[in-house]
């Protein structure tokens, strides 16, 4: 199977390049990312890094470290906050335990399409930028994953069939989903997925076709049910103290590169959706829509989780959801 090659690249225009200034001493920024180098988020991150390095005339040279090779996914945000690295990527909902707003993209069945995910991001972005700034972080860009579905080793036709299954969780929402379906949540980072399924540490997960395809989960799992539960986001952030020391000209370049990266990454996510689901089929998996009964049960669980999230997020969460619904 041929891989999709994006028609969108992160090359800077002559106008953007004109913003750059040269420097005898280049700053070297290490950028940890949690997902494999072949994943579209990592590919976009590498192009963003090249864009910045070129656009700043070498003033800022960014080196990407994918696959959790520098820091594990769960440690990346803290590493940036404490200045161990200046920049990096993290799953937005991975820190919902710090502030419920980080989990806005993982409220089940709130935003189930790319269009709705874009509207939800527009509604939530100002509040999230404020939260991040309070944590000494600056948001640069964010890219959504494809819609989330359910992976299983054996066929599942109802929530009752899920009871006792070991379920990979990666944030508060997935752990709660496991509890409400009777599954057993096991915390597993993206880089550990293949090994976890191969050794039986986990037998199921909710994720996109992209994750399953990248990790060749058909070697251990047999079923993928399309439920379009949510479209989680990854985001690139930079340490606020580091950002303050960047010249205005280079900030303009970085922000221009970030804008292009968000567009290119979202484009890839959309194109990757159908491609990776076909890849799962080609690997031998059964890929199908969940039946009506299971879908109804999941939406009931989603309603419970939405109420819980709104209660936890308070007025800020309600304001984001209200703003999102006003765009519908």
C-alpha positions as CSV (number, residue, x, y, z in Angstrom):
1,X,0.0,0.0,0.0
2,X,1.3,3.4,-0.9
3,X,1.4,6.0,1.7
4,X,-0.4,9.3,1.2
5,X,1.9,12.1,0.4
6,X,0.6,15.5,1.4
7,X,0.3,18.1,-1.2
8,X,0.7,20.6,1.6
9,X,4.2,21.5,2.7
10,X,5.6,23.8,5.3
11,X,7.9,25.8,2.9
12,X,8.1,29.5,3.7
13,X,7.4,32.1,1.1
14,X,10.0,34.7,0.3
15,X,8.0,37.2,2.3
16,X,8.2,35.1,5.4
17,X,11.8,34.4,4.9
18,X,12.4,38.2,4.7
19,X,11.3,38.3,8.4
20,X,14.3,36.2,9.5
21,X,17.5,37.6,10.8
22,X,20.8,35.8,10.9
23,X,22.8,35.1,14.1
24,X,26.2,33.8,14.7
25,X,25.0,31.7,17.6
26,X,22.0,29.6,16.8
27,X,19.7,28.5,19.6
28,X,19.1,24.7,19.4
29,X,15.7,23.6,20.5
30,X,14.9,19.9,21.2
31,X,11.3,19.1,20.5
32,X,10.0,15.8,22.0
33,X,6.9,14.2,20.5
34,X,5.1,11.1,21.7
35,X,4.1,9.4,18.5
36,X,6.1,7.4,16.0
37,X,8.2,9.2,13.3
38,X,5.8,7.9,10.6
39,X,2.7,9.3,12.3
40,X,1.2,12.3,10.6
41,X,1.5,14.5,13.7
42,X,5.3,13.8,13.8
43,X,5.7,14.4,10.1
44,X,3.9,17.7,10.5
45,X,6.2,18.5,13.5
46,X,9.3,17.8,11.5
47,X,8.2,20.1,8.7
48,X,7.3,22.8,11.3
49,X,10.8,22.5,12.7
50,X,12.4,22.8,9.3
51,X,10.2,25.8,8.6
52,X,11.3,27.5,11.8
53,X,15.0,26.7,11.2
54,X,14.9,28.0,7.7
55,X,12.7,30.9,8.4
56,X,14.8,32.3,11.2
57,X,17.9,32.0,9.1
58,X,19.3,29.5,11.5
59,X,18.7,31.6,14.6
60,X,16.6,28.9,16.1
61,X,17.3,25.3,15.1
62,X,14.7,22.8,16.1
63,X,15.4,19.0,16.3
64,X,12.4,16.7,16.6
65,X,12.6,13.6,18.8
66,X,9.5,11.4,18.0
67,X,8.2,8.2,19.5
68,X,8.8,9.2,23.1
69,X,12.5,8.9,22.6
70,X,13.5,12.0,24.6
71,X,10.6,12.1,27.1
72,X,7.6,9.8,27.4
73,X,4.3,11.4,26.3
74,X,3.1,11.9,29.9
75,X,6.3,13.7,30.8
76,X,6.6,16.1,27.9
77,X,4.4,18.9,29.2
78,X,6.2,19.0,32.5
79,X,9.6,18.9,30.8
80,X,8.7,22.1,28.9
81,X,7.2,23.8,32.0
82,X,10.4,23.2,33.9
83,X,12.7,24.3,31.1
84,X,14.2,20.8,30.4
85,X,13.3,21.4,26.8
86,X,11.9,24.6,25.3
87,X,9.2,23.1,23.0
88,X,7.2,19.9,22.5
89,X,4.0,18.2,21.7
90,X,1.4,16.6,23.9
91,X,-2.1,15.2,23.7
92,X,-4.4,18.0,24.9
93,X,-6.6,15.7,27.1
94,X,-3.6,14.0,28.6
95,X,-3.7,16.6,31.5
96,X,-7.4,16.8,32.1
97,X,-6.7,15.9,35.7
98,X,-5.0,19.3,36.0
99,X,-7.9,21.3,34.6
100,X,-11.1,19.9,33.1
101,X,-10.8,22.3,30.1
102,X,-7.9,20.2,28.8
103,X,-10.5,17.5,28.2
104,X,-13.0,19.5,26.1
105,X,-12.0,17.7,22.9
106,X,-12.7,14.3,24.5
107,X,-16.3,14.9,25.7
108,X,-18.0,12.0,24.0
109,X,-20.3,12.8,21.0
110,X,-20.0,16.6,21.5
111,X,-17.9,17.1,18.3
112,X,-17.9,14.1,16.1
113,X,-16.7,15.5,12.7
114,X,-13.8,17.6,11.6
115,X,-16.1,20.6,11.0
116,X,-17.5,20.4,14.5
117,X,-14.0,19.8,16.0
118,X,-12.8,23.0,14.3
119,X,-15.7,25.0,15.8
120,X,-15.1,23.5,19.3
121,X,-11.5,24.4,19.1
122,X,-12.4,28.0,18.1
123,X,-14.7,28.2,21.1
124,X,-12.2,26.7,23.5
125,X,-8.9,28.1,22.3
126,X,-9.0,31.5,24.2
127,X,-9.7,29.8,27.5
128,X,-7.1,27.1,26.9
129,X,-4.5,29.7,26.0
130,X,-5.2,31.5,29.3
131,X,-4.8,28.3,31.3
132,X,-1.5,27.4,29.5
133,X,-0.1,30.9,30.1
134,X,-0.8,30.5,33.8
135,X,1.3,27.4,33.6
136,X,4.2,29.2,31.9
137,X,3.4,27.8,28.4
138,X,2.5,29.4,25.1
139,X,0.3,27.6,22.6
140,X,1.7,27.5,19.0
141,X,-0.6,25.2,17.1
142,X,-3.0,22.2,17.4
143,X,-4.0,19.4,15.1
144,X,-6.9,17.0,15.5
145,X,-6.8,13.2,15.3
146,X,-9.3,11.4,13.1
147,X,-12.6,10.4,14.7
148,X,-12.2,7.8,17.5
149,X,-13.5,4.2,17.3
150,X,-13.3,1.1,19.4
151,X,-10.7,-1.7,18.9
152,X,-11.3,-5.2,20.3
153,X,-9.7,-8.6,20.0
154,X,-13.1,-10.3,19.9
155,X,-16.4,-9.2,18.4
156,X,-18.5,-6.9,20.6
157,X,-22.3,-6.3,20.1
158,X,-23.2,-4.6,23.3
159,X,-21.7,-2.9,26.4
160,X,-22.3,-6.1,28.3
161,X,-19.8,-7.9,26.0
162,X,-17.1,-5.4,27.2
163,X,-17.2,-6.4,30.8
164,X,-13.8,-7.4,32.2
165,X,-11.9,-6.5,29.0
166,X,-8.5,-4.9,29.7
167,X,-8.8,-1.4,28.1
168,X,-6.0,0.9,27.2
169,X,-6.6,4.4,28.8
170,X,-4.6,7.5,28.1
171,X,-6.6,10.3,29.8
172,X,-9.4,10.9,32.3
173,X,-12.1,10.4,29.6
174,X,-10.9,7.0,28.5
175,X,-10.5,5.8,32.1
176,X,-14.0,6.9,32.8
177,X,-15.3,5.2,29.6
178,X,-13.7,2.0,30.8
179,X,-15.4,2.2,34.2
180,X,-18.9,2.9,32.7
181,X,-18.6,0.0,30.3
182,X,-17.3,-2.4,32.9
183,X,-13.9,-2.7,31.3
184,X,-10.6,-2.6,33.2
185,X,-8.5,0.6,32.5
186,X,-4.8,0.2,32.0
187,X,-2.7,3.3,31.5
188,X,-0.5,2.8,28.4
189,X,1.4,5.5,26.4
190,X,1.3,5.6,22.6
191,X,4.8,4.3,22.2
192,X,3.9,1.2,24.3
193,X,0.7,0.2,22.4
194,X,2.1,-2.6,20.2
195,X,3.9,-4.3,23.1
196,X,0.8,-4.0,25.4
197,X,-1.5,-5.8,22.9
198,X,1.1,-8.4,21.9
199,X,1.6,-9.4,25.6
200,X,-2.0,-9.2,26.6
201,X,-1.5,-6.2,29.0
202,X,-4.4,-4.6,27.0
203,X,-7.1,-6.1,24.8
204,X,-9.0,-3.0,23.6
205,X,-8.8,0.7,23.2
206,X,-10.6,3.7,21.8
207,X,-8.5,5.5,19.2
208,X,-8.4,6.5,15.6
209,X,-7.6,4.4,12.6
210,X,-4.3,6.3,12.4
211,X,-3.0,5.0,15.7
212,X,-4.0,1.4,14.9
213,X,-2.5,1.6,11.4
214,X,0.8,3.1,12.7
215,X,1.1,0.4,15.4
216,X,-0.1,-2.5,13.2
217,X,-2.6,-3.6,15.8
218,X,-4.0,-6.2,13.4
219,X,-1.2,-8.4,14.6
220,X,-3.1,-8.6,18.0
221,X,-6.6,-7.2,17.5
222,X,-9.4,-8.2,15.1
223,X,-12.2,-5.6,15.2
224,X,-12.5,-1.9,14.8
225,X,-16.0,-0.3,15.3
226,X,-16.6,3.2,13.9
227,X,-18.4,5.2,16.6
228,X,-16.9,8.7,15.9
229,X,-16.8,9.3,19.7
230,X,-14.6,12.5,19.5
231,X,-11.6,14.0,17.7
232,X,-8.9,14.5,20.3
233,X,-6.1,17.0,19.6
234,X,-2.4,17.2,19.9
235,X,-0.8,20.6,20.5
236,X,2.6,22.2,20.3
237,X,3.6,24.4,23.2
238,X,6.7,26.5,24.1
239,X,8.0,27.5,27.4
240,X,6.9,31.1,28.2
241,X,10.3,32.3,29.5
242,X,12.0,31.0,26.3
243,X,9.3,32.6,24.2
244,X,9.9,36.0,25.8
245,X,13.5,35.9,24.7
246,X,12.6,35.3,21.1
247,X,12.9,38.4,18.9
248,X,9.7,39.8,17.4
249,X,10.9,38.9,13.9
250,X,11.5,35.3,14.8
251,X,8.2,35.1,16.7
252,X,6.5,36.2,13.5
253,X,8.3,33.4,11.6
254,X,7.4,30.8,14.2
255,X,3.7,31.8,14.3
256,X,3.6,31.8,10.5
257,X,5.1,28.3,10.5
258,X,2.6,27.2,13.2
259,X,-0.3,28.5,11.1
260,X,0.8,26.5,8.2
261,X,1.5,23.4,10.3
262,X,-2.0,23.5,11.8
263,X,-3.5,23.7,8.3
264,X,-1.2,20.9,6.9
265,X,-1.7,18.6,9.9
266,X,-5.5,19.0,9.8
267,X,-5.4,18.2,6.0
268,X,-3.3,15.1,6.7
269,X,-5.7,14.0,9.4
270,X,-8.7,14.2,7.1
271,X,-6.9,12.4,4.3
272,X,-5.5,9.8,6.7
273,X,-8.9,8.8,8.0
274,X,-10.1,6.7,5.1
275,X,-6.6,5.6,4.2
276,X,-5.9,4.1,7.6
277,X,-9.2,2.4,8.0
278,X,-8.5,0.6,4.6
279,X,-5.1,-0.2,6.0
280,X,-6.7,-2.0,9.0
281,X,-8.9,-3.9,6.6
282,X,-5.9,-4.9,4.5
283,X,-4.2,-6.1,7.6
284,X,-7.1,-8.5,8.2
285,X,-9.3,-6.6,10.6
286,X,-13.0,-6.3,10.4
287,X,-13.9,-2.6,10.2
288,X,-17.6,-1.7,10.5
289,X,-20.0,0.7,12.1
290,X,-21.2,-0.3,15.6
291,X,-24.7,-1.7,15.5
292,X,-27.6,0.5,16.6
293,X,-28.0,-1.0,20.0
294,X,-24.3,-0.6,20.9
295,X,-24.3,3.0,19.5
296,X,-27.4,3.9,21.7
297,X,-25.7,2.4,24.8
298,X,-22.5,4.4,24.1
299,X,-24.4,7.6,23.6
300,X,-26.1,7.1,26.9
301,X,-22.7,6.7,28.5
302,X,-21.6,9.8,26.6
303,X,-24.4,11.8,28.0
304,X,-23.3,10.8,31.5
305,X,-19.7,11.8,30.8
306,X,-20.8,15.1,29.3
307,X,-22.8,16.0,32.5
308,X,-19.8,15.0,34.6
309,X,-17.4,17.1,32.5
310,X,-19.7,20.1,32.6
311,X,-20.0,19.9,36.4
312,X,-16.2,19.6,36.8
313,X,-15.5,22.4,34.3
314,X,-18.0,24.8,35.8
315,X,-18.7,28.2,34.3
316,X,-15.7,28.1,32.0
317,X,-16.7,24.7,30.5
318,X,-20.3,25.8,30.1
319,X,-19.2,29.0,28.3
320,X,-17.1,27.0,25.8
321,X,-19.9,24.5,25.1
322,X,-22.5,27.3,24.8
323,X,-20.2,29.2,22.3
324,X,-19.7,26.0,20.4
325,X,-23.4,25.2,20.1
326,X,-24.1,28.8,19.0
327,X,-21.9,28.1,15.9
328,X,-24.0,25.1,14.9
